[in-house]
């Protein structure tokens, strides 16, 4: 597996990202890289350089990275990197390209324990990165789960890029040697007073068809459970599903995304409100696919 890159900061969000990065690296046998991005060393000519201040900032950041690396379990050997960039997201994406990382892991910026709250850097990443971005819920650092991951769940839809999502989910589940689950969310806006059974029936047929198509596209020898989450809205459909504490959910980038770039769509955004497990957002194309379209 390609390296896992943790977007580290000496904060609770950084600790959450590190905890999830460790789990993903252990589960897949991937190398683990910790990257801390500082503001660009280039200064305006109006502001004179201050070598002592720059050295203090650099030494402090390097200390944070050493402390973080020291908390990583002994079976992993993390590599720490200090980078400078105009923005943290820009520096992380550049580092991912340089290191050949297959995923960037970032923590939630505050929010309720076990829930997601996308901060500025995470928001930029999920609208800018050309590799999958894993979002660690708040409190991941204190989560009492196994050393790896327990299951991979892929939220399957009908928009372009579903084939890439399916391939990424199959690859992650295979590398981690865990079950794969395919989920389709069936949501129907119905008049008030309509029986919930009608809601389930209204969306089930379409959701079943989507899952059947995805299941048929699985590589030979790969099995997956296929389930439908039903509800009056995305949040209700997600909450209707059973989530294991140690699993991860994978979603595809919005159709609005540029080729090889992420864009968090409305469905994924709504899922984040209630999703109790890490979410991995996958670009809708990879390599040179989609260029010029």
C-alpha positions as CSV (number, residue, x, y, z in Angstrom):
1,X,0.0,0.0,0.0
2,X,1.1,3.6,-0.6
3,X,2.2,5.6,2.5
4,X,-0.3,7.1,4.9
5,X,0.3,10.8,5.5
6,X,-0.9,12.3,8.7
7,X,-1.6,16.0,8.8
8,X,-0.1,16.6,12.2
9,X,-0.5,19.6,14.5
10,X,0.2,19.7,18.3
11,X,-3.5,19.8,19.0
12,X,-6.3,17.4,19.9
13,X,-7.2,17.3,16.2
14,X,-3.6,16.4,15.4
15,X,-3.7,13.6,18.0
16,X,-7.0,12.3,16.4
17,X,-5.4,12.3,13.0
18,X,-2.4,10.5,14.3
19,X,-4.5,7.8,16.0
20,X,-6.5,7.1,12.8
21,X,-3.3,7.2,10.7
22,X,-1.7,4.6,12.9
23,X,-4.7,2.4,12.6
24,X,-4.8,2.7,8.8
25,X,-1.0,2.1,8.5
26,X,-1.1,-0.9,10.8
27,X,-4.1,-2.4,9.1
28,X,-2.6,-2.2,5.6
29,X,1.1,-2.5,6.3
30,X,1.7,1.0,4.8
31,X,4.5,3.3,5.7
32,X,3.5,6.2,8.0
33,X,4.6,9.8,7.5
34,X,3.9,12.7,9.9
35,X,3.8,16.1,8.2
36,X,3.7,19.4,9.9
37,X,3.3,22.5,7.7
38,X,4.5,25.9,8.8
39,X,3.9,29.2,7.0
40,X,6.1,29.8,4.0
41,X,9.6,31.1,4.8
42,X,9.3,33.7,2.1
43,X,8.6,37.1,3.7
44,X,7.4,40.4,2.5
45,X,10.2,42.9,2.0
46,X,8.3,45.2,4.4
47,X,8.9,42.7,7.3
48,X,12.6,42.1,8.0
49,X,13.6,38.5,8.6
50,X,14.2,37.4,12.2
51,X,16.5,34.4,12.2
52,X,16.2,33.7,15.9
53,X,12.4,33.7,15.8
54,X,12.4,31.4,12.7
55,X,14.8,29.0,14.5
56,X,12.6,29.0,17.6
57,X,9.5,28.1,15.5
58,X,11.4,25.4,13.6
59,X,12.9,23.9,16.7
60,X,9.5,23.9,18.4
61,X,7.8,22.2,15.4
62,X,10.5,19.6,15.2
63,X,10.0,18.9,18.9
64,X,6.3,18.4,18.4
65,X,7.0,15.9,15.6
66,X,9.5,14.0,17.7
67,X,7.0,13.8,20.6
68,X,4.2,12.6,18.2
69,X,6.5,10.0,16.7
70,X,7.4,8.7,20.2
71,X,3.7,7.9,20.8
72,X,3.4,5.6,17.8
73,X,3.4,1.9,18.6
74,X,6.8,0.1,18.3
75,X,5.6,-2.0,15.4
76,X,5.6,1.1,13.2
77,X,8.5,3.4,12.3
78,X,7.0,6.8,11.4
79,X,9.0,9.3,9.4
80,X,8.5,13.0,10.3
81,X,8.7,15.9,7.9
82,X,8.5,19.6,8.4
83,X,7.3,21.6,5.4
84,X,6.7,25.3,4.6
85,X,3.9,26.5,2.3
86,X,1.6,29.4,1.7
87,X,-1.2,27.3,3.2
88,X,-1.3,24.1,5.2
89,X,-3.5,22.3,2.6
90,X,-1.1,23.3,-0.2
91,X,1.9,22.0,1.8
92,X,0.1,18.7,2.6
93,X,-0.9,18.0,-1.0
94,X,2.7,18.8,-2.1
95,X,4.1,16.5,0.5
96,X,1.7,13.7,-0.5
97,X,2.9,14.0,-4.1
98,X,6.6,14.0,-3.0
99,X,6.2,11.1,-0.7
100,X,3.9,9.1,-3.0
101,X,1.2,9.0,-0.3
102,X,-2.0,7.3,-1.1
103,X,-4.0,9.1,1.6
104,X,-4.0,12.2,3.8
105,X,-5.4,11.9,7.3
106,X,-6.7,14.9,9.2
107,X,-8.5,15.4,12.4
108,X,-11.8,17.2,13.2
109,X,-11.5,20.8,14.4
110,X,-13.4,20.6,17.6
111,X,-17.0,19.4,17.7
112,X,-18.8,16.7,19.6
113,X,-16.9,13.6,20.6
114,X,-17.2,10.9,17.9
115,X,-18.5,13.4,15.4
116,X,-17.0,15.4,12.5
117,X,-16.5,19.1,12.3
118,X,-14.5,20.2,9.3
119,X,-12.1,23.0,10.0
120,X,-10.4,25.4,7.6
121,X,-7.5,23.1,6.6
122,X,-9.7,20.0,6.3
123,X,-12.2,22.0,4.2
124,X,-9.5,23.1,1.8
125,X,-8.2,19.6,1.5
126,X,-11.5,18.1,0.6
127,X,-11.8,20.7,-2.1
128,X,-8.2,20.6,-3.3
129,X,-6.5,17.2,-2.7
130,X,-5.8,14.8,-5.6
131,X,-5.5,11.8,-3.2
132,X,-8.1,10.4,-0.8
133,X,-8.6,12.4,2.4
134,X,-9.5,10.5,5.7
135,X,-11.4,12.6,8.2
136,X,-10.9,11.5,11.8
137,X,-13.9,12.2,14.2
138,X,-13.3,14.2,17.3
139,X,-12.0,11.9,20.1
140,X,-10.4,9.3,17.8
141,X,-7.3,9.5,20.1
142,X,-9.3,8.0,23.0
143,X,-11.3,5.5,21.0
144,X,-11.0,2.0,22.4
145,X,-10.9,-0.1,19.2
146,X,-8.6,-2.7,17.8
147,X,-5.2,-1.8,16.4
148,X,-6.4,-1.7,12.8
149,X,-9.8,-1.4,11.2
150,X,-12.7,-3.8,11.4
151,X,-14.6,-3.2,8.2
152,X,-14.7,-1.0,5.1
153,X,-18.1,0.5,4.1
154,X,-18.4,2.2,0.7
155,X,-21.4,4.5,0.1
156,X,-22.4,3.6,-3.5
157,X,-24.3,6.0,-5.7
158,X,-25.0,6.5,-9.4
159,X,-22.8,9.5,-10.2
160,X,-19.6,9.3,-12.2
161,X,-16.6,8.1,-10.2
162,X,-18.3,5.2,-8.5
163,X,-16.0,2.8,-10.2
164,X,-13.0,4.5,-8.7
165,X,-14.6,4.5,-5.2
166,X,-15.4,0.8,-5.5
167,X,-11.8,0.0,-6.6
168,X,-10.4,2.0,-3.7
169,X,-12.7,0.3,-1.2
170,X,-11.8,-3.1,-2.5
171,X,-8.1,-2.3,-2.3
172,X,-8.4,-1.0,1.3
173,X,-10.5,-3.9,2.5
174,X,-8.2,-6.4,0.8
175,X,-5.0,-4.8,2.2
176,X,-6.5,-4.7,5.7
177,X,-8.0,-8.2,5.3
178,X,-11.4,-7.0,6.6
179,X,-15.0,-7.4,5.3
180,X,-16.3,-5.0,2.7
181,X,-19.8,-3.6,2.9
182,X,-21.6,-1.7,0.1
183,X,-24.3,0.8,1.2
184,X,-26.9,2.7,-0.8
185,X,-28.9,5.4,0.9
186,X,-32.5,5.5,0.0
187,X,-34.2,8.8,0.9
188,X,-37.6,9.9,0.0
189,X,-39.4,13.1,0.8
190,X,-43.0,12.1,1.7
191,X,-46.0,14.1,2.9
192,X,-46.3,14.2,6.7
193,X,-48.3,11.3,8.1
194,X,-47.2,8.8,5.5
195,X,-46.3,5.5,7.1
196,X,-42.5,4.9,7.3
197,X,-43.0,1.6,5.6
198,X,-44.1,3.4,2.5
199,X,-40.8,5.4,2.7
200,X,-38.8,2.3,2.8
201,X,-40.6,0.7,-0.1
202,X,-40.4,3.9,-2.3
203,X,-36.6,3.9,-2.3
204,X,-35.7,0.3,-1.8
205,X,-36.1,-0.8,-5.4
206,X,-33.7,1.9,-6.7
207,X,-31.2,1.3,-4.0
208,X,-31.3,-2.4,-4.5
209,X,-30.6,-1.9,-8.3
210,X,-27.6,0.4,-7.5
211,X,-26.2,-2.2,-5.1
212,X,-26.7,-5.0,-7.6
213,X,-24.8,-3.1,-10.2
214,X,-21.9,-2.4,-7.9
215,X,-21.8,-6.0,-6.6
216,X,-21.6,-7.2,-10.2
217,X,-18.6,-5.0,-10.8
218,X,-16.6,-6.5,-8.0
219,X,-13.4,-8.4,-9.0
220,X,-13.6,-12.1,-9.1
221,X,-13.2,-13.6,-5.7
222,X,-14.2,-10.5,-3.8
223,X,-17.4,-10.7,-1.8
224,X,-19.3,-7.8,-0.1
225,X,-22.4,-7.4,2.0
226,X,-24.9,-5.1,0.4
227,X,-27.3,-3.1,2.6
228,X,-29.7,-0.2,2.1
229,X,-30.1,2.6,4.5
230,X,-33.5,4.1,4.4
231,X,-35.0,7.3,5.8
232,X,-36.7,10.6,5.1
233,X,-33.3,12.2,4.7
234,X,-29.6,11.4,4.4
235,X,-29.0,11.8,8.1
236,X,-31.8,9.4,9.0
237,X,-30.7,6.8,6.5
238,X,-27.1,6.9,7.9
239,X,-28.4,6.5,11.4
240,X,-30.5,3.6,10.4
241,X,-27.4,1.6,9.6
242,X,-25.3,-0.4,12.1
243,X,-21.8,1.0,12.4
244,X,-18.9,-1.0,14.0
245,X,-16.6,1.1,16.2
246,X,-13.5,0.2,14.2
247,X,-14.8,0.6,10.7
248,X,-14.3,3.3,8.1
249,X,-16.7,4.7,5.6
250,X,-15.7,5.7,2.1
251,X,-17.5,8.1,-0.2
252,X,-16.9,9.5,-3.7
253,X,-16.1,13.1,-4.5
254,X,-19.0,15.2,-5.9
255,X,-19.6,15.4,-9.6
256,X,-18.7,19.1,-9.3
257,X,-15.1,18.2,-8.6
258,X,-12.4,18.9,-11.2
259,X,-10.7,15.8,-12.6
260,X,-8.3,14.3,-10.0
261,X,-9.6,16.7,-7.3
262,X,-11.9,16.3,-4.4
263,X,-15.1,18.2,-3.8
264,X,-17.2,17.3,-0.8
265,X,-20.8,17.0,-2.1
266,X,-24.1,17.6,-0.3
267,X,-24.6,13.9,0.4
268,X,-21.2,13.5,2.0
269,X,-21.6,16.7,4.0
270,X,-24.9,15.5,5.4
271,X,-23.4,12.1,6.3
272,X,-20.7,13.8,8.3
273,X,-23.3,15.4,10.6
274,X,-24.2,12.0,12.0
275,X,-21.5,9.5,10.9
276,X,-19.8,8.0,14.0
277,X,-16.8,6.6,12.2
278,X,-14.0,8.0,10.0
279,X,-14.9,9.1,6.5
280,X,-12.5,8.7,3.6
281,X,-13.3,10.9,0.6
282,X,-12.1,9.6,-2.8
283,X,-11.4,11.7,-5.9
284,X,-13.7,10.7,-8.8
285,X,-10.8,10.1,-11.2
286,X,-7.2,9.0,-10.8
287,X,-4.0,9.3,-12.8
288,X,-4.7,11.0,-16.1
289,X,-8.4,10.0,-16.2
290,X,-10.8,12.8,-17.0
291,X,-8.2,15.3,-18.1
292,X,-9.6,17.8,-20.6
293,X,-13.2,16.7,-20.0
